[in-house]
Amino acid sequence: MRNKNQWILMDIEEASKKGLEVCIDGKEYTYSDIMRKKRYLVKENANYMSDYIYDEQGKVVGVHYNKIK
């Protein structure tokens, strides 16, 4: 069975490759953390919301994923 949150795992990997700050439920992860632990970072049965973080020039510098309760 496919994890319903597979899209988040793909987004997280892509964002970290681009050097963006990645936080999941308030904890920041490095690219190596994500590659090592990505199967365990996102809970399969939870719903998540993504928030994009911008700098003063409007450039995306990070993405935060938070569980929706």
PEGI-V580380 format. One record per residue. N is the residue number from 1. SS is DSSP state (H for helix, E for strand, - for the rest). PSI is psi in whole degrees, 0 to 359 (* if undefined). NEAR is the number of other ideal C-beta (glycine too) atoms within 10 Angstrom. Layout:
N | SS | PSI | NEAR
N | SS | PSI | NEAR
This chain:
1 | - | 136 | 4
2 | - | 138 | 6
3 | - | 126 | 13
4 | - | 342 | 13
5 | - | 21 | 19
6 | H | 325 | 11
7 | H | 324 | 12
8 | H | 317 | 19
9 | H | 319 | 15
10 | H | 318 | 11
11 | H | 317 | 16
12 | H | 314 | 25
13 | H | 316 | 15
14 | H | 316 | 12
15 | H | 317 | 20
16 | H | 327 | 20
17 | H | 326 | 11
18 | - | 359 | 11
19 | - | 14 | 10
20 | - | 150 | 16
21 | E | 132 | 15
22 | E | 123 | 24
23 | E | 140 | 16
24 | E | 119 | 22
25 | - | 43 | 13
26 | - | 358 | 9
27 | E | 128 | 10
28 | E | 140 | 11
29 | E | 140 | 18
30 | - | 168 | 11
31 | H | 316 | 16
32 | H | 323 | 9
33 | H | 313 | 15
34 | H | 315 | 18
35 | H | 327 | 13
36 | H | 324 | 12
37 | H | 9 | 11
38 | H | 331 | 17
39 | H | 336 | 9
40 | H | 352 | 7
41 | H | 326 | 19
42 | - | 126 | 20
43 | - | 132 | 13
44 | - | 321 | 11
45 | - | 11 | 7
46 | - | 157 | 15
47 | E | 139 | 11
48 | E | 152 | 18
49 | E | 137 | 9
50 | E | 139 | 13
51 | E | 129 | 10
52 | E | 137 | 11
53 | E | 129 | 13
54 | E | 151 | 10
55 | - | 186 | 9
56 | - | 335 | 6
57 | - | 1 | 6
58 | - | 10 | 6
59 | - | 136 | 8
60 | E | 126 | 13
61 | E | 352 | 13
62 | E | 165 | 16
63 | E | 133 | 21
64 | E | 135 | 18
65 | E | 128 | 21
66 | E | 138 | 15
67 | E | 139 | 13
68 | E | 127 | 7
69 | - | * | 5
